[in-house]
Amino acid sequence: MHYEAAIATTTPAANPAAAPTLGLGANWRQFALLVTINAFVGGMVGMERSVLPLLAGEEFGIASKTAAISFVATFGAAKAFANLFAGPLSERYTRRRLLIAGWLLALPVPFVLMWAPSWGWIIGANALLGLNQGLAWSMTVNMKVDLVGPSRRGLALGLNEAAGYLSVAAAAFATGLIADRYGLRPEPFYLGVVFAAFGLGLSVLFVKDTRSHVVAETEQRGNEEATSLASAFAQTSWRDGRLFGISQAGFVNNLNDALAWGVFPLFFVSRGLSLQEVGVLAAAYPLVWGALQMGTGWLSDTMGRSPLIIGGMLLQAVAISLVGIGDSFGPWLIAVALLGVGTAMVYPVLLAAIGDSVHPASRATYLGVYRFWRDAGAMIGAFTAGVIADTLGFQSAIQFVAALTAASGIVAVLTLNKQKVKVAA
């Protein structure tokens, strides 16, 4: 069942003295704090993007592309399952507690990456990092959606994802520069210690839980019994055509990100680029992606979600194909920038589209299922791209993913417009 999202942002009539006000303006302090914290969440991932794919071969002697990017698959699997259970757990233990738990899991990660004696330790660190991202990033998403209510959901999620992926870009660029000057370990991962310390400190000292805001929105929209995880999984995965269309686009979007994270650096180095140039390319994609999300999230509040999702998937397909065709730094920079544009058109809008379609009492659970499928794409993408690169070469892997992305855009055309959800202007 779908719900209209054109509900005024007002204080509920029941117990108005105690009930919180929904809206970005009324909650800007906590909202800004959560944006800052999500920047540190993004930095934890960004510190790996330039360096870790190269570490496999140079320090651990791993020649297989599949094995070299196995850390991406491990990260994606851990994050996917953390996302799946984060929603129900947050209803039971509160969003704030899960946010803090996510940061506690992040604390060992940079130290393991600095001193790991074998590749297995790197894989383990990325399992912890995936759990950190699944809990911490999920909670910043859910808490921001709780705070702002329905009328500016796209803008709120655009700001959240912009902060996270601009930080991914900045950390990827910084670690690329550090690695080029000092080596692949341990210096690039010092940044991770800072990110984890600040993220945990801010979460413990200043974040307030948002359960009362969920109650307030529930009273506006009418009480309804929360949906079970099993029912939400079935609805999102196959029963509801629109939710399926959203989820498959998220799956393929993160499959693309696994390609960009794990395969692109190896491909660029194989074509003679320096670590510094690889760092620029690794940063350009999330930089464009992060910066544009503020605009695309806002735009989806006014023109609707479907056009941006469909157009973004098709643009990603073109951009990935151009990476495979390119043969020098300049064309590759244009291609990864276009990939960033396409991803920005999709990423926050898919989250907002899920939020539009479900009742607030079950929103965290549905978002968790969507984020499970989205991040399962990273796991499947890393494995698939690695196997194809090992057997047929880098270009075959890249063009295969480009074709898959175009197919996802076509599926979005067939599913997203069947049932429209009206969003507030």
Buried (B, 14 or more C-beta within 10 A) or exposed (E): EBBEBEBEBEBBEEEEEEBBBBBBEBBEEBBEBBBBBBBBBBBBBBBBBBBBBBBBBEBBEBEBBBBBBBBBBBBBBBBBBBBBBBBBBBBEEBBBBBBBBBBBBBBBBBBBBBEBEEBEBBBBBBBBBBBBBBBBBBBBBBBBBBBBBBBBBBBBBBBBBBBBBBBBBBBBBBBBBBBBEEBBBBBBBBBBBEBBBBBBEBBEEEBBBBBEBBBBBBBBBEEBEBBEBEBBBBBBBEEBEBBBBBBBBBBBBBBBBBBBBBBBBBBBBEEEBEBBBBBBBBBBBBBBBBBBBBBBBBBBBEEBBBBBBBBBBBBBBBBBBBBBBBEEBEEBBBBBBBBBBBBBBBBBBBBBBBBBBBBBBBBBBBBBBBBBBBBBBBBBBBBBBBBBBBEEBBBBBBBBBBEBBBBBBEBBBEBBBEEEBEBBE
